[in-house]
Amino acid sequence: MTSNSAQRWIDLLTEEDLAFVRRFVLASGSLKDVAEAYGISYPTVRLRLDRLIAKIEVADKASISSDFERALRAEMADGTIDAATMKRLLKAHTKELEKKP
């Protein structure tokens, strides 16, 4: 992994994501401790961690060359948009790009 790709994955994380990562590291990776600190259930913490992992995987995926596609896929990984919406937006974006000289 180059420093450029290392920078890209962190750019996809929100301040809230970074705070979660910090708390997770300080808890030595204990999801139980993180759940207690946030006052939420273990499954909720696990879901949050799974979404963060998915966002980082999107950032590291070499086959994604478009920043727009990377951002859309990160939003889908975060649960803010569904797969169908992501596909529609990506298709519209690709169509728009094809129109440009």
PDB file as gemmi writes it, atoms N, CA and C in Angstrom:
CRYST1    1.000    1.000    1.000  90.00  90.00  90.00 P 1                      
ATOM      1  N   MET A   1       0.855  -1.178   0.000  1.00  0.00           N  
ATOM      2  CA  MET A   1       0.000   0.000   0.000  1.00  0.00           C  
ATOM      3  C   MET A   1       0.898   1.236   0.000  1.00  0.00           C  
ATOM      4  N   THR A   2       0.644   2.145  -0.927  1.00  0.00           N  
ATOM      5  CA  THR A   2       1.419   3.375  -0.986  1.00  0.00           C  
ATOM      6  C   THR A   2       0.855   4.390  -0.014  1.00  0.00           C  
ATOM      7  N   SER A   3       1.625   5.435   0.234  1.00  0.00           N  
ATOM      8  CA  SER A   3       1.126   6.467   1.144  1.00  0.00           C  
ATOM      9  C   SER A   3      -0.104   7.159   0.564  1.00  0.00           C  
ATOM     10  N   ASN A   4      -0.195   7.204  -0.785  1.00  0.00           N  
ATOM     11  CA  ASN A   4      -1.357   7.812  -1.419  1.00  0.00           C  
ATOM     12  C   ASN A   4      -2.621   7.020  -1.107  1.00  0.00           C  
ATOM     13  N   SER A   5      -2.561   5.682  -1.241  1.00  0.00           N  
ATOM     14  CA  SER A   5      -3.746   4.887  -0.935  1.00  0.00           C  
ATOM     15  C   SER A   5      -4.032   4.892   0.556  1.00  0.00           C  
ATOM     16  N   ALA A   6      -2.977   4.979   1.364  1.00  0.00           N  
ATOM     17  CA  ALA A   6      -3.171   5.062   2.810  1.00  0.00           C  
ATOM     18  C   ALA A   6      -3.904   6.348   3.158  1.00  0.00           C  
ATOM     19  N   GLN A   7      -3.616   7.419   2.458  1.00  0.00           N  
ATOM     20  CA  GLN A   7      -4.287   8.690   2.702  1.00  0.00           C  
ATOM     21  C   GLN A   7      -5.741   8.622   2.250  1.00  0.00           C  
ATOM     22  N   ARG A   8      -6.005   7.965   1.134  1.00  0.00           N  
ATOM     23  CA  ARG A   8      -7.369   7.917   0.605  1.00  0.00           C  
ATOM     24  C   ARG A   8      -8.338   7.258   1.567  1.00  0.00           C  
ATOM     25  N   TRP A   9      -7.950   6.174   2.200  1.00  0.00           N  
ATOM     26  CA  TRP A   9      -8.915   5.484   3.069  1.00  0.00           C  
ATOM     27  C   TRP A   9      -9.310   6.352   4.238  1.00  0.00           C  
ATOM     28  N   ILE A  10      -8.395   7.090   4.785  1.00  0.00           N  
ATOM     29  CA  ILE A  10      -8.725   7.926   5.937  1.00  0.00           C  
ATOM     30  C   ILE A  10      -9.570   9.120   5.518  1.00  0.00           C  
ATOM     31  N   ASP A  11      -9.421   9.549   4.261  1.00  0.00           N  
ATOM     32  CA  ASP A  11     -10.228  10.666   3.760  1.00  0.00           C  
ATOM     33  C   ASP A  11     -11.707  10.316   3.673  1.00  0.00           C  
ATOM     34  N   LEU A  12     -12.026   9.024   3.561  1.00  0.00           N  
ATOM     35  CA  LEU A  12     -13.427   8.605   3.481  1.00  0.00           C  
ATOM     36  C   LEU A  12     -14.108   8.564   4.847  1.00  0.00           C  
ATOM     37  N   LEU A  13     -13.314   8.619   5.910  1.00  0.00           N  
ATOM     38  CA  LEU A  13     -13.888   8.516   7.248  1.00  0.00           C  
ATOM     39  C   LEU A  13     -14.342   9.880   7.749  1.00  0.00           C  
ATOM     40  N   THR A  14     -15.481   9.880   8.413  1.00  0.00           N  
ATOM     41  CA  THR A  14     -16.012  11.104   9.014  1.00  0.00           C  
ATOM     42  C   THR A  14     -15.332  11.313  10.373  1.00  0.00           C  
ATOM     43  N   GLU A  15     -15.564  12.464  10.962  1.00  0.00           N  
ATOM     44  CA  GLU A  15     -15.040  12.724  12.309  1.00  0.00           C  
ATOM     45  C   GLU A  15     -15.583  11.701  13.299  1.00  0.00           C  
ATOM     46  N   GLU A  16     -16.844  11.336  13.122  1.00  0.00           N  
ATOM     47  CA  GLU A  16     -17.469  10.332  13.990  1.00  0.00           C  
ATOM     48  C   GLU A  16     -16.793   8.966  13.821  1.00  0.00           C  
ATOM     49  N   ASP A  17     -16.475   8.625  12.563  1.00  0.00           N  
ATOM     50  CA  ASP A  17     -15.751   7.374  12.301  1.00  0.00           C  
ATOM     51  C   ASP A  17     -14.397   7.374  12.993  1.00  0.00           C  
ATOM     52  N   LEU A  18     -13.687   8.487  12.865  1.00  0.00           N  
ATOM     53  CA  LEU A  18     -12.354   8.584  13.474  1.00  0.00           C  
ATOM     54  C   LEU A  18     -12.423   8.506  14.993  1.00  0.00           C  
ATOM     55  N   ALA A  19     -13.457   9.105  15.575  1.00  0.00           N  
ATOM     56  CA  ALA A  19     -13.640   9.019  17.029  1.00  0.00           C  
ATOM     57  C   ALA A  19     -13.898   7.573  17.442  1.00  0.00           C  
ATOM     58  N   PHE A  20     -14.673   6.853  16.631  1.00  0.00           N  
ATOM     59  CA  PHE A  20     -14.940   5.444  16.914  1.00  0.00           C  
ATOM     60  C   PHE A  20     -13.649   4.631  16.839  1.00  0.00           C  
ATOM     61  N   VAL A  21     -12.862   4.853  15.786  1.00  0.00           N  
ATOM     62  CA  VAL A  21     -11.592   4.136  15.625  1.00  0.00           C  
ATOM     63  C   VAL A  21     -10.677   4.414  16.815  1.00  0.00           C  
ATOM     64  N   ARG A  22     -10.614   5.673  17.238  1.00  0.00           N  
ATOM     65  CA  ARG A  22      -9.780   6.050  18.387  1.00  0.00           C  
ATOM     66  C   ARG A  22     -10.229   5.299  19.647  1.00  0.00           C  
ATOM     67  N   ARG A  23     -11.539   5.311  19.892  1.00  0.00           N  
ATOM     68  CA  ARG A  23     -12.065   4.629  21.076  1.00  0.00           C  
ATOM     69  C   ARG A  23     -11.807   3.123  20.997  1.00  0.00           C  
ATOM     70  N   PHE A  24     -11.956   2.558  19.802  1.00  0.00           N  
ATOM     71  CA  PHE A  24     -11.718   1.138  19.582  1.00  0.00           C  
ATOM     72  C   PHE A  24     -10.258   0.776  19.885  1.00  0.00           C  
ATOM     73  N   VAL A  25      -9.348   1.593  19.406  1.00  0.00           N  
ATOM     74  CA  VAL A  25      -7.916   1.350  19.657  1.00  0.00           C  
ATOM     75  C   VAL A  25      -7.606   1.495  21.141  1.00  0.00           C  
ATOM     76  N   LEU A  26      -8.127   2.541  21.759  1.00  0.00           N  
ATOM     77  CA  LEU A  26      -7.871   2.749  23.190  1.00  0.00           C  
ATOM     78  C   LEU A  26      -8.475   1.639  24.051  1.00  0.00           C  
ATOM     79  N   ALA A  27      -9.511   0.979  23.525  1.00  0.00           N  
ATOM     80  CA  ALA A  27     -10.119  -0.151  24.235  1.00  0.00           C  
ATOM     81  C   ALA A  27      -9.425  -1.467  23.867  1.00  0.00           C  
ATOM     82  N   SER A  28      -8.270  -1.352  23.214  1.00  0.00           N  
ATOM     83  CA  SER A  28      -7.489  -2.531  22.784  1.00  0.00           C  
ATOM     84  C   SER A  28      -8.308  -3.483  21.927  1.00  0.00           C  
ATOM     85  N   GLY A  29      -9.221  -2.931  21.147  1.00  0.00           N  
ATOM     86  CA  GLY A  29     -10.018  -3.742  20.236  1.00  0.00           C  
ATOM     87  C   GLY A  29     -11.164  -4.489  20.886  1.00  0.00           C  
ATOM     88  N   SER A  30     -11.487  -4.143  22.117  1.00  0.00           N  
ATOM     89  CA  SER A  30     -12.584  -4.826  22.805  1.00  0.00           C  
ATOM     90  C   SER A  30     -13.919  -4.192  22.419  1.00  0.00           C  
ATOM     91  N   LEU A  31     -14.701  -4.934  21.633  1.00  0.00           N  
ATOM     92  CA  LEU A  31     -16.016  -4.425  21.237  1.00  0.00           C  
ATOM     93  C   LEU A  31     -16.928  -4.270  22.445  1.00  0.00           C  
ATOM     94  N   LYS A  32     -16.764  -5.142  23.418  1.00  0.00           N  
ATOM     95  CA  LYS A  32     -17.566  -5.067  24.643  1.00  0.00           C  
ATOM     96  C   LYS A  32     -17.288  -3.739  25.363  1.00  0.00           C  
ATOM     97  N   ASP A  33     -16.008  -3.366  25.487  1.00  0.00           N  
ATOM     98  CA  ASP A  33     -15.652  -2.111  26.148  1.00  0.00           C  
ATOM     99  C   ASP A  33     -16.157  -0.899  25.365  1.00  0.00           C  
ATOM    100  N   VAL A  34     -16.083  -0.974  24.049  1.00  0.00           N  
ATOM    101  CA  VAL A  34     -16.588   0.125  23.216  1.00  0.00           C  
ATOM    102  C   VAL A  34     -18.096   0.257  23.385  1.00  0.00           C  
ATOM    103  N   ALA A  35     -18.799  -0.873  23.408  1.00  0.00           N  
ATOM    104  CA  ALA A  35     -20.254  -0.853  23.594  1.00  0.00           C  
ATOM    105  C   ALA A  35     -20.606  -0.203  24.931  1.00  0.00           C  
ATOM    106  N   GLU A  36     -19.873  -0.566  25.967  1.00  0.00           N  
ATOM    107  CA  GLU A  36     -20.118   0.026  27.290  1.00  0.00           C  
ATOM    108  C   GLU A  36     -19.835   1.523  27.285  1.00  0.00           C  
ATOM    109  N   ALA A  37     -18.757   1.930  26.640  1.00  0.00           N  
ATOM    110  CA  ALA A  37     -18.382   3.346  26.599  1.00  0.00           C  
ATOM    111  C   ALA A  37     -19.441   4.183  25.875  1.00  0.00           C  
ATOM    112  N   TYR A  38     -20.003   3.643  24.809  1.00  0.00           N  
ATOM    113  CA  TYR A  38     -21.029   4.359  24.052  1.00  0.00           C  
ATOM    114  C   TYR A  38     -22.430   4.148  24.620  1.00  0.00           C  
ATOM    115  N   GLY A  39     -22.581   3.164  25.488  1.00  0.00           N  
ATOM    116  CA  GLY A  39     -23.900   2.860  26.032  1.00  0.00           C  
ATOM    117  C   GLY A  39     -24.823   2.229  25.006  1.00  0.00           C  
ATOM    118  N   ILE A  40     -24.244   1.403  24.134  1.00  0.00           N  
ATOM    119  CA  ILE A  40     -25.020   0.727  23.097  1.00  0.00           C  
ATOM    120  C   ILE A  40     -24.716  -0.776  23.152  1.00  0.00           C  
ATOM    121  N   SER A  41     -25.448  -1.538  22.369  1.00  0.00           N  
ATOM    122  CA  SER A  41     -25.281  -2.986  22.401  1.00  0.00           C  
ATOM    123  C   SER A  41     -24.055  -3.439  21.603  1.00  0.00           C  
ATOM    124  N   TYR A  42     -23.589  -4.621  21.952  1.00  0.00           N  
ATOM    125  CA  TYR A  42     -22.466  -5.230  21.240  1.00  0.00           C  
ATOM    126  C   TYR A  42     -22.775  -5.372  19.745  1.00  0.00           C  
ATOM    127  N   PRO A  43     -23.973  -5.875  19.345  1.00  0.00           N  
ATOM    128  CA  PRO A  43     -24.269  -5.998  17.910  1.00  0.00           C  
ATOM    129  C   PRO A  43     -24.232  -4.653  17.172  1.00  0.00           C  
ATOM    130  N   THR A  44     -24.612  -3.586  17.842  1.00  0.00           N  
ATOM    131  CA  THR A  44     -24.561  -2.261  17.217  1.00  0.00           C  
ATOM    132  C   THR A  44     -23.114  -1.846  16.966  1.00  0.00           C  
ATOM    133  N   VAL A  45     -22.250  -2.112  17.923  1.00  0.00           N  
ATOM    134  CA  VAL A  45     -20.825  -1.810  17.752  1.00  0.00           C  
ATOM    135  C   VAL A  45     -20.247  -2.668  16.634  1.00  0.00           C  
ATOM    136  N   ARG A  46     -20.616  -3.938  16.589  1.00  0.00           N  
ATOM    137  CA  ARG A  46     -20.123  -4.850  15.546  1.00  0.00           C  
ATOM    138  C   ARG A  46     -20.546  -4.349  14.171  1.00  0.00           C  
ATOM    139  N   LEU A  47     -21.806  -3.889  14.044  1.00  0.00           N  
ATOM    140  CA  LEU A  47     -22.298  -3.347  12.777  1.00  0.00           C  
ATOM    141  C   LEU A  47     -21.492  -2.113  12.378  1.00  0.00           C  
ATOM    142  N   ARG A  48     -21.242  -1.246  13.330  1.00  0.00           N  
ATOM    143  CA  ARG A  48     -20.460  -0.026  13.065  1.00  0.00           C  
ATOM    144  C   ARG A  48     -19.055  -0.393  12.583  1.00  0.00           C  
ATOM    145  N   LEU A  49     -18.424  -1.355  13.230  1.00  0.00           N  
ATOM    146  CA  LEU A  49     -17.093  -1.787  12.831  1.00  0.00           C  
ATOM    147  C   LEU A  49     -17.130  -2.416  11.437  1.00  0.00           C  
ATOM    148  N   ASP A  50     -18.133  -3.227  11.161  1.00  0.00           N  
ATOM    149  CA  ASP A  50     -18.261  -3.838   9.838  1.00  0.00           C  
ATOM    150  C   ASP A  50     -18.399  -2.778   8.752  1.00  0.00           C  
ATOM    151  N   ARG A  51     -19.151  -1.719   9.036  1.00  0.00           N  
ATOM    152  CA  ARG A  51     -19.307  -0.630   8.058  1.00  0.00           C  
ATOM    153  C   ARG A  51     -17.992   0.115   7.848  1.00  0.00           C  
ATOM    154  N   LEU A  52     -17.248   0.317   8.908  1.00  0.00           N  
ATOM    155  CA  LEU A  52     -15.937   0.970   8.770  1.00  0.00           C  
ATOM    156  C   LEU A  52     -14.992   0.110   7.941  1.00  0.00           C  
ATOM    157  N   ILE A  53     -15.003  -1.169   8.187  1.00  0.00           N  
ATOM    158  CA  ILE A  53     -14.171  -2.090   7.401  1.00  0.00           C  
ATOM    159  C   ILE A  53     -14.556  -2.004   5.923  1.00  0.00           C  
ATOM    160  N   ALA A  54     -15.847  -1.995   5.641  1.00  0.00           N  
ATOM    161  CA  ALA A  54     -16.316  -1.905   4.254  1.00  0.00           C  
ATOM    162  C   ALA A  54     -15.872  -0.602   3.604  1.00  0.00           C  
ATOM    163  N   LYS A  55     -15.917   0.510   4.338  1.00  0.00           N  
ATOM    164  CA  LYS A  55     -15.471   1.798   3.795  1.00  0.00           C  
ATOM    165  C   LYS A  55     -13.984   1.767   3.471  1.00  0.00           C  
ATOM    166  N   ILE A  56     -13.203   1.162   4.339  1.00  0.00           N  
ATOM    167  CA  ILE A  56     -11.759   1.081   4.107  1.00  0.00           C  
ATOM    168  C   ILE A  56     -11.461   0.161   2.928  1.00  0.00           C  
ATOM    169  N   GLU A  57     -12.201  -0.920   2.799  1.00  0.00           N  
ATOM    170  CA  GLU A  57     -12.028  -1.816   1.656  1.00  0.00           C  
ATOM    171  C   GLU A  57     -12.343  -1.100   0.349  1.00  0.00           C  
ATOM    172  N   VAL A  58     -13.367  -0.268   0.344  1.00  0.00           N  
ATOM    173  CA  VAL A  58     -13.702   0.527  -0.843  1.00  0.00           C  
ATOM    174  C   VAL A  58     -12.533   1.435  -1.205  1.00  0.00           C  
ATOM    175  N   ALA A  59     -11.950   2.064  -0.232  1.00  0.00           N  
ATOM    176  CA  ALA A  59     -10.843   2.978  -0.484  1.00  0.00           C  
ATOM    177  C   ALA A  59      -9.629   2.256  -1.047  1.00  0.00           C  
ATOM    178  N   ASP A  60      -9.402   1.036  -0.612  1.00  0.00           N  
ATOM    179  CA  ASP A  60      -8.233   0.272  -1.044  1.00  0.00           C  
ATOM    180  C   ASP A  60      -8.433  -0.489  -2.352  1.00  0.00           C  
ATOM    181  N   LYS A  61      -9.652  -0.510  -2.857  1.00  0.00           N  
ATOM    182  CA  LYS A  61      -9.947  -1.284  -4.063  1.00  0.00           C  
ATOM    183  C   LYS A  61      -9.341  -0.595  -5.287  1.00  0.00           C  
ATOM    184  N   ALA A  62      -8.334  -1.219  -5.854  1.00  0.00           N  
ATOM    185  CA  ALA A  62      -7.604  -0.634  -6.983  1.00  0.00           C  
ATOM    186  C   ALA A  62      -8.462  -0.499  -8.236  1.00  0.00           C  
ATOM    187  N   SER A  63      -9.484  -1.327  -8.376  1.00  0.00           N  
ATOM    188  CA  SER A  63     -10.308  -1.279  -9.584  1.00  0.00           C  
ATOM    189  C   SER A  63     -11.216  -0.051  -9.633  1.00  0.00           C  
ATOM    190  N   ILE A  64     -11.331   0.671  -8.544  1.00  0.00           N  
ATOM    191  CA  ILE A  64     -12.141   1.897  -8.523  1.00  0.00           C  
ATOM    192  C   ILE A  64     -11.203   3.073  -8.776  1.00  0.00           C  
ATOM    193  N   SER A  65     -11.332   3.669  -9.954  1.00  0.00           N  
ATOM    194  CA  SER A  65     -10.434   4.773 -10.303  1.00  0.00           C  
ATOM    195  C   SER A  65     -11.097   6.144 -10.153  1.00  0.00           C  
ATOM    196  N   SER A  66     -12.409   6.163 -10.049  1.00  0.00           N  
ATOM    197  CA  SER A  66     -13.149   7.416  -9.956  1.00  0.00           C  
ATOM    198  C   SER A  66     -13.381   7.803  -8.492  1.00  0.00           C  
ATOM    199  N   ASP A  67     -13.038   9.020  -8.152  1.00  0.00           N  
ATOM    200  CA  ASP A  67     -13.304   9.510  -6.792  1.00  0.00           C  
ATOM    201  C   ASP A  67     -14.797   9.524  -6.507  1.00  0.00           C  
ATOM    202  N   PHE A  68     -15.602   9.819  -7.543  1.00  0.00           N  
ATOM    203  CA  PHE A  68     -17.055   9.837  -7.380  1.00  0.00           C  
ATOM    204  C   PHE A  68     -17.570   8.442  -7.030  1.00  0.00           C  
ATOM    205  N   GLU A  69     -17.107   7.436  -7.780  1.00  0.00           N  
ATOM    206  CA  GLU A  69     -17.540   6.066  -7.491  1.00  0.00           C  
ATOM    207  C   GLU A  69     -17.079   5.633  -6.105  1.00  0.00           C  
ATOM    208  N   ARG A  70     -15.868   5.994  -5.743  1.00  0.00           N  
ATOM    209  CA  ARG A  70     -15.342   5.631  -4.429  1.00  0.00           C  
ATOM    210  C   ARG A  70     -16.203   6.254  -3.324  1.00  0.00           C  
ATOM    211  N   ALA A  71     -16.585   7.522  -3.510  1.00  0.00           N  
ATOM    212  CA  ALA A  71     -17.420   8.207  -2.517  1.00  0.00           C  
ATOM    213  C   ALA A  71     -18.810   7.557  -2.435  1.00  0.00           C  
ATOM    214  N   LEU A  72     -19.389   7.211  -3.589  1.00  0.00           N  
ATOM    215  CA  LEU A  72     -20.700   6.548  -3.593  1.00  0.00           C  
ATOM    216  C   LEU A  72     -20.639   5.205  -2.881  1.00  0.00           C  
ATOM    217  N   ARG A  73     -19.620   4.435  -3.180  1.00  0.00           N  
ATOM    218  CA  ARG A  73     -19.496   3.113  -2.560  1.00  0.00           C  
ATOM    219  C   ARG A  73     -19.242   3.232  -1.058  1.00  0.00           C  
ATOM    220  N   ALA A  74     -18.542   4.266  -0.647  1.00  0.00           N  
ATOM    221  CA  ALA A  74     -18.328   4.504   0.785  1.00  0.00           C  
ATOM    222  C   ALA A  74     -19.644   4.850   1.472  1.00  0.00           C  
ATOM    223  N   GLU A  75     -20.481   5.648   0.805  1.00  0.00           N  
ATOM    224  CA  GLU A  75     -21.795   5.984   1.364  1.00  0.00           C  
ATOM    225  C   GLU A  75     -22.656   4.737   1.505  1.00  0.00           C  
ATOM    226  N   MET A  76     -22.577   3.849   0.504  1.00  0.00           N  
ATOM    227  CA  MET A  76     -23.341   2.610   0.586  1.00  0.00           C  
ATOM    228  C   MET A  76     -22.813   1.740   1.736  1.00  0.00           C  
ATOM    229  N   ALA A  77     -21.496   1.664   1.872  1.00  0.00           N  
ATOM    230  CA  ALA A  77     -20.905   0.878   2.961  1.00  0.00           C  
ATOM    231  C   ALA A  77     -21.318   1.435   4.319  1.00  0.00           C  
ATOM    232  N   ASP A  78     -21.485   2.750   4.379  1.00  0.00           N  
ATOM    233  CA  ASP A  78     -21.867   3.409   5.630  1.00  0.00           C  
ATOM    234  C   ASP A  78     -23.368   3.272   5.917  1.00  0.00           C  
ATOM    235  N   GLY A  79     -24.120   2.819   4.906  1.00  0.00           N  
ATOM    236  CA  GLY A  79     -25.547   2.632   5.101  1.00  0.00           C  
ATOM    237  C   GLY A  79     -26.378   3.878   4.822  1.00  0.00           C  
ATOM    238  N   THR A  80     -25.765   4.924   4.283  1.00  0.00           N  
ATOM    239  CA  THR A  80     -26.526   6.150   4.015  1.00  0.00           C  
ATOM    240  C   THR A  80     -27.282   6.095   2.701  1.00  0.00           C  
ATOM    241  N   ILE A  81     -26.847   5.218   1.775  1.00  0.00           N  
ATOM    242  CA  ILE A  81     -27.615   4.962   0.557  1.00  0.00           C  
ATOM    243  C   ILE A  81     -27.644   3.455   0.327  1.00  0.00           C  
ATOM    244  N   ASP A  82     -28.664   3.003  -0.401  1.00  0.00           N  
ATOM    245  CA  ASP A  82     -28.748   1.563  -0.677  1.00  0.00           C  
ATOM    246  C   ASP A  82     -28.057   1.251  -2.006  1.00  0.00           C  
ATOM    247  N   ALA A  83     -27.910  -0.034  -2.288  1.00  0.00           N  
ATOM    248  CA  ALA A  83     -27.189  -0.475  -3.486  1.00  0.00           C  
ATOM    249  C   ALA A  83     -27.875  -0.005  -4.762  1.00  0.00           C  
ATOM    250  N   ALA A  84     -29.195  -0.033  -4.786  1.00  0.00           N  
ATOM    251  CA  ALA A  84     -29.926   0.389  -5.987  1.00  0.00           C  
ATOM    252  C   ALA A  84     -29.693   1.871  -6.278  1.00  0.00           C  
ATOM    253  N   THR A  85     -29.711   2.686  -5.241  1.00  0.00           N  
ATOM    254  CA  THR A  85     -29.459   4.130  -5.413  1.00  0.00           C  
ATOM    255  C   THR A  85     -28.039   4.361  -5.885  1.00  0.00           C  
ATOM    256  N   MET A  86     -27.097   3.657  -5.284  1.00  0.00           N  
ATOM    257  CA  MET A  86     -25.696   3.797  -5.685  1.00  0.00           C  
ATOM    258  C   MET A  86     -25.529   3.447  -7.160  1.00  0.00           C  
ATOM    259  N   LYS A  87     -26.143   2.366  -7.601  1.00  0.00           N  
ATOM    260  CA  LYS A  87     -26.027   1.944  -9.003  1.00  0.00           C  
ATOM    261  C   LYS A  87     -26.649   2.963  -9.948  1.00  0.00           C  
ATOM    262  N   ARG A  88     -27.817   3.523  -9.564  1.00  0.00           N  
ATOM    263  CA  ARG A  88     -28.470   4.537 -10.405  1.00  0.00           C  
ATOM    264  C   ARG A  88     -27.592   5.783 -10.537  1.00  0.00           C  
ATOM    265  N   LEU A  89     -27.048   6.239  -9.419  1.00  0.00           N  
ATOM    266  CA  LEU A  89     -26.200   7.434  -9.448  1.00  0.00           C  
ATOM    267  C   LEU A  89     -24.916   7.194 -10.235  1.00  0.00           C  
ATOM    268  N   LEU A  90     -24.340   6.034 -10.063  1.00  0.00           N  
ATOM    269  CA  LEU A  90     -23.117   5.703 -10.782  1.00  0.00           C  
ATOM    270  C   LEU A  90     -23.373   5.608 -12.285  1.00  0.00           C  
ATOM    271  N   LYS A  91     -24.505   5.022 -12.646  1.00  0.00           N  
ATOM    272  CA  LYS A  91     -24.870   4.920 -14.061  1.00  0.00           C  
ATOM    273  C   LYS A  91     -25.083   6.308 -14.666  1.00  0.00           C  
ATOM    274  N   ALA A  92     -25.779   7.182 -13.943  1.00  0.00           N  
ATOM    275  CA  ALA A  92     -26.011   8.549 -14.425  1.00  0.00           C  
ATOM    276  C   ALA A  92     -24.692   9.311 -14.555  1.00  0.00           C  
ATOM    277  N   HIS A  93     -23.804   9.117 -13.617  1.00  0.00           N  
ATOM    278  CA  HIS A  93     -22.496   9.782 -13.651  1.00  0.00           C  
ATOM    279  C   HIS A  93     -21.685   9.303 -14.857  1.00  0.00           C  
ATOM    280  N   THR A  94     -21.689   8.005 -15.083  1.00  0.00           N  
ATOM    281  CA  THR A  94     -20.955   7.438 -16.223  1.00  0.00           C  
ATOM    282  C   THR A  94     -21.514   7.970 -17.530  1.00  0.00           C  
ATOM    283  N   LYS A  95     -22.823   8.051 -17.624  1.00  0.00           N  
ATOM    284  CA  LYS A  95     -23.486   8.581 -18.821  1.00  0.00           C  
ATOM    285  C   LYS A  95     -23.096  10.051 -19.045  1.00  0.00           C  
ATOM    286  N   GLU A  96     -23.056  10.799 -17.972  1.00  0.00           N  
ATOM    287  CA  GLU A  96     -22.663  12.217 -18.048  1.00  0.00           C  
ATOM    288  C   GLU A  96     -21.230  12.359 -18.542  1.00  0.00           C  
ATOM    289  N   LEU A  97     -20.358  11.512 -18.047  1.00  0.00           N  
ATOM    290  CA  LEU A  97     -18.946  11.553 -18.453  1.00  0.00           C  
ATOM    291  C   LEU A  97     -18.785  11.217 -19.937  1.00  0.00           C  
ATOM    292  N   GLU A  98     -19.604  10.323 -20.442  1.00  0.00           N  
ATOM    293  CA  GLU A  98     -19.532   9.927 -21.847  1.00  0.00           C  
ATOM    294  C   GLU A  98     -19.921  11.069 -22.772  1.00  0.00           C  
ATOM    295  N   LYS A  99     -20.732  12.023 -22.287  1.00  0.00           N  
ATOM    296  CA  LYS A  99     -21.162  13.169 -23.081  1.00  0.00           C  
ATOM    297  C   LYS A  99     -20.060  14.205 -23.239  1.00  0.00           C  
ATOM    298  N   LYS A 100     -19.127  14.244 -22.276  1.00  0.00           N  
ATOM    299  CA  LYS A 100     -18.075  15.272 -22.305  1.00  0.00           C  
ATOM    300  C   LYS A 100     -17.047  14.954 -23.381  1.00  0.00           C  
ATOM    301  N   PRO A 101     -16.562  16.026 -24.048  1.00  0.00           N  
ATOM    302  CA  PRO A 101     -15.571  15.825 -25.122  1.00  0.00           C  
ATOM    303  C   PRO A 101     -14.231  15.346 -24.617  1.00  0.00           C  
TER     304      PRO A 101                                                      
END                                                                             
